[in-house]
Amino acid sequence: MPAFINVSNLTKAYPGPNDILDNLVFSNLSLTVDQGSNLALVGPSGSGKSTLLNLIAGLDRPTSGEVWVNGESVHNLNEEEAARFRNLTLGFIFQSHHLLPALSVRENVMLPALAGHGGLRGQALQNRAEELLDRVGLSHRLSHLPGQLSGGEKQRVAVARSLINQPSLVLADEPTGSLDYVNAESLMKLLLELNEDLETTLIIVTHAIPLAQKMDQIWSFSEGKLMKEEL
Amino acid sequence: MNIWRIIFANLKHSWQQHMGTCLGVSLGSMILVGALTVGDSVRATLLRISQDRIGLVTHSLLSEEGYFHSDLADRTQALLPAGDETRLAPVLMTQGTFVSPNGKIKVSRVKVLGIDDRFFHFAQEQKNIPDLNQSGFWLSPDLAKEIGVGHGTRMVLRVEEPSLFSRDAPLSGERDARFVSWNRPVLGKLSSSQLGEFSLYPSMDSIRTVFAPLSMLQQDMFISFDPVKGRTDFANQLLISTPGSLKSVLNAIEKIWTLADAGLEVLDLRSNPRRCLRSRSVFLSDSMVNLAKEIDPDAQGELTYLVNAIHKSESHEGSDSPLIPYSMVTGIDPLTSGFLDRNWTDDQIALNEWAAQDLNASLGDKVTLHYFVVAERRKLIEQSKSFSVGIILPMPPKVPPGEESDWTPRFPGLSGAENCGEWDTGIPIKHNIRVKDETYWDDYRGTPKAFVSLSSAQSMWGNRWGKLTGLRMNGLKTSRELENKLSECLLPSDSGVRLIELEANALAGSVGPVDFSQLFLAFGFFVILVGFALSSLLFGFSMDQRSRQVGMLLAVGYRIPTIRWIIGLEASAVCLVGSVLGLGWAWFFGKSILWMLGGSWSGAVSNLQIIYSPSVGSIIAGLGISFFMGLMALSLASRKLFKIAPVVLLNEANLAKNAMLTKEVLWIQWIERIGWVLVGFILSLSWYFSISPGVAFFATGTSLLMAGLARYYRKQYLPNDGTSPTKILDHLECRTGRKLIVIGMLSIGAFLVIGAGAFKQRATIHPLDRQSGTGGFSHRITTAMAIYDDLLGEEAGDLFDLNQDLMRQVTLVPLRSSVGDDASCLNLNQSLSPSLYGVPLDQMNGRFNFIGGSWADLKEPIGPNIFPALVDQNTLIWSLKKKVGDRLTYLNEEGRPFYVEIAAVVKGSFLQGGLYLAEQNWIKNFSGRGGYQHFWMTVDRQSEPDVLFHLKDRLYNFGLEIQSTKERLTKLIRVENTYLAIFQALGGLGVLLGTIGVFVVVFRNLYERRAELAILRAIGFSSKKLFQLAWRENGKLVTGGLSWGIGAGLLGILPSLYVGVGQFSFGFLFLFSLVLFGVSILFVSWAIRQGIHQAQFQALRNE
């Protein structure tokens, strides 16, 4: 059975002052992830963890190499296909919650389903959003605006939002980065529960080794190389 | 939940940010809708004035030279089918003077309208119609206001007595002008709804009209007009109002048009079976002769003329040999005469027995005729021609009392005379009239004493009014039959009666040569630009703040078109609200503009009081345009978001400057270099060649602005050398695009305002400079009644008792003129048929500043019926909207078209308003029109007061008006200068609004960089130091923008300064720059203070 995610000889470099791609982040990086598994990407700042996550999500383009997700070459998708991929296959949790301040908690959760790629509609969508919010412990905050929530709560809404289209892959870029330890612990627990219950593949970028250690696998960046850590 | 919910939620959440954007859009909407509604108002006002001017009149039949019987209206009406709602009214229109008996009130030129009750059928208001059975005057509103006399006040109206034919023509009668005057009470005022402002042509001048009962005027004016029948019921205009087809009315008029209406008559001859066609105006026009010859090709022409003397050639004047004074001599065709030999030659003369005896002449003797011909300005030139006596004719029967010879038309001042002493033919009597001459007159009246061949007679006495005085016709039994036959072929247009489509012309004219909508759109264009630039900036800020939101939507799978749609709809809502908000401002703006046009800017609309009349169409159009322009501006502001990778947006990365690529740097450098090269090239070109100052200004200024803005843009991207600590802040996060917008706004605004100031004109202070706009003339003179003589000649000196010593100080150029529209910039109506003037070219050499052609180009006709004309550049471009080589169609006095081709153009002259032909070309088309009512005069300043006083005194009865050419030019230039002032004011407003942009950009920049500012403060920078650092960076916006703009403006006017065009005020520049710098510095300082304060506050709050 082929791997759910297959990262092959991936290289990413950014242009320097002279328009030459001489700021190398990593080169010839390869990685495979099975469906339903969960793993943590760790490493020092600037080592390329978030860059790899963005490349897997198709939010950034590699300098060379390929990323395959569920049999699709992410960077060979056209704009429409890429949008569909991000909407239906992926759920993305950012370090910052990125909630729309004008929309209520429930509406923020429903937002990805309105992108026009199919999926739930109407009451079913609302029920799903409320169900997810109930799952993340925010059923009492449905009509609140993001400005009325704490940092931990906002991140929980972001988690619920990432799951609204029942993605097979959830990518979380330092989801606990702006949270205190208690909230971080709680959020990680939630993510793992959801990973298990919903059978999604989960990749988390984090600095926090204790939290990373709760994952099935830990992959570590060091000097542009990605190494699997033994637990 | 759907997309709309997101949009409404965003609008609600960001309403404060959007409010600024809305205000920017509303600014654009204000100018757009405001300008369009100002245009509406001007058009509506002009239309209302036009409707007041013509009332319900749709057409007018006008005879500019002759008169027809006023019962033409009744006769036509009778021919129209029953139930036809056509209304007709005869009007007698002339000009005159209107003075109080004691001379305290004097209006030099008034229009005089003789009307009857039918005139008021064309009025909008039928109530309080004056009783025209009373003998008195009614005044137009303007005239009533001007003279301010009460009901019953007696005034004297004086008009010229109509002549049978042009007083320029030979034998036209007495030389003294004959006036008719009435001393009557003023009985009231006719309101505009009572047709008190009736006029054939639109004009912005006040309407001075005296209305009087038609019969009252007719009885006195035409007392000697029809000596045979004694009729006085003449008119020269027929007003028509027809709801249906004009064709049936014209058909009826043509059908009912008689010989008498055309001033023709058919006479039975006593001694000949033929009948003679004669004209009231003595000479039969060529067209009339041709028409008659179509009926009778064998018609026999005759030309009878008064000669001064007939004498035998071996004798001479002053000798004792017999000389016959003042005799009629007739030219006839020898072949059809019946009494001249078939071999008759042009140098033979037939004398009657009386003359032969008197001269003691026999066959073969040489006889000389002495006669006057009339040159221009009624100058009499005596000529003579010798003949040999070919036959001596027996005496015809004596002429019965009260009748005239079959050969002789009724000459004014001659035919009705009881005796020779009463003759008043307009020629000096220098020969003694003997007793036998009186006896001959008593017995034979004007019976010719001699006959010559017609060709010989025509070579001596043929003139522009005609070459025949009678046409003997055959073929019909009675004169009545002949009259009917001729009438059938005769059209009113053959007699110079032309149709004026008053209603259509009024509608077309009210559109105006200047579209005030476009004008104010152009003037306000910069403000519109600033409005949309500001809204774009503000919306851009809002989008910047929401870049993460866009990034997130992209990351969760929203397609770019969907996000564009969301933002687009949000922007649409903002634009819609902004545009609608602008409607309110537009009302205020429109009202303010009209208020200004009624006050300080009244020069632009010739003091027209404009009524605010916005149209729904303009409001919708303005709203629509501002909405789409706003949407475009906002789309530009948001488009960059979609060029940035979602991951960058999510991280709220630097959306401002990225390092410019080497290729881009090169491009920018090239643009800068090209700008500099163009500046040098245009300046050099304008030094060596004559380039229009306007073109040079815009070309030079735009090139410099291009170079300047490119330079600024490039400099912003130069890498920080890191050597100067004061430059640290410059390169922290520099929003080059938005800064460029602000600098662009300030520099373009300053450039335009300086340009508008630079091109303001001032009338030349040397009116006697022949090359200037005055052509070297100090005054222009107009008269209510024509003057026929050369005012500088001896005859006129005697006639008007002019002081010859004083008149020697004067140069006077008389102009022929035909009535038409005023095509100067003082007339807001579209000129459809500008006045035509005939100019004596020999007096014009070296005058005025030509930019195309010359006076010499006017001399020769360009083709059959195509005549070259001169026009002022402003009239050509703005009023006529024509170019050199274009043609205008006119009708000559016989109703036939001729063409006027623009062949020469003068610049900045007081000649605005009309077209100028060579006098001889003018006469070819209007030969029947005599005299001069326009003069250009040169008099030195020393003699000026005496000359003006003298002329006004001696020519009092002619309704003299004198205006200095400087005053006229100043009036014309005031229009242009007012336009420039409006442009300056709106441009200045734009620049001031641009400074708001400076405030916004500076404040925003500092707000976005609150983190950096907090760090600087944390490491020990004081507020003062931060202020200095921020000022150093942002001050460049003001100094850069304004310096480049003012520099470009100054450089742009350089070419016009060294060719001496325009009157640039350095005082204005200094003041303008000072105010602009002051306001801008104030805004920047305020923005920096606020920005630093807010930044610190926000940074602390975030912490």
Chai-1 contact restraints between the chains, C-beta under 6 A:
chainA,res_idxA,chainB,res_idxB,connection_type,confidence,min_distance_angstrom,max_distance_angstrom,comment,restraint_id
A,D19,B,L661,contact,1.0,0.0,6.0,A-B,restraint_1
A,N54,B,V647,contact,1.0,0.0,6.0,A-B,restraint_2
A,L59,B,A555,contact,1.0,0.0,6.0,A-B,restraint_3
A,L59,B,P646,contact,1.0,0.0,6.0,A-B,restraint_4
A,L59,B,V647,contact,1.0,0.0,6.0,A-B,restraint_5
A,D60,B,V647,contact,1.0,0.0,6.0,A-B,restraint_6
A,A83,B,G557,contact,1.0,0.0,6.0,A-B,restraint_7
A,A83,B,R559,contact,1.0,0.0,6.0,A-B,restraint_8
A,R86,B,G557,contact,1.0,0.0,6.0,A-B,restraint_9
A,N87,B,G557,contact,1.0,0.0,6.0,A-B,restraint_10
A,F92,B,A555,contact,1.0,0.0,6.0,A-B,restraint_11
A,H98,B,R548,contact,1.0,0.0,6.0,A-B,restraint_12
A,H98,B,M552,contact,1.0,0.0,6.0,A-B,restraint_13
A,L100,B,Q549,contact,1.0,0.0,6.0,A-B,restraint_14
A,P101,B,H13,contact,1.0,0.0,6.0,A-B,restraint_15
A,A102,B,A9,contact,1.0,0.0,6.0,A-B,restraint_16
A,A102,B,N10,contact,1.0,0.0,6.0,A-B,restraint_17
A,A102,B,H13,contact,1.0,0.0,6.0,A-B,restraint_18
A,L103,B,A9,contact,1.0,0.0,6.0,A-B,restraint_19
A,E107,B,M1,contact,1.0,0.0,6.0,A-B,restraint_20
A,M110,B,M1,contact,1.0,0.0,6.0,A-B,restraint_21
A,P112,B,V556,contact,1.0,0.0,6.0,A-B,restraint_22
A,A115,B,G557,contact,1.0,0.0,6.0,A-B,restraint_23
A,A115,B,Y558,contact,1.0,0.0,6.0,A-B,restraint_24
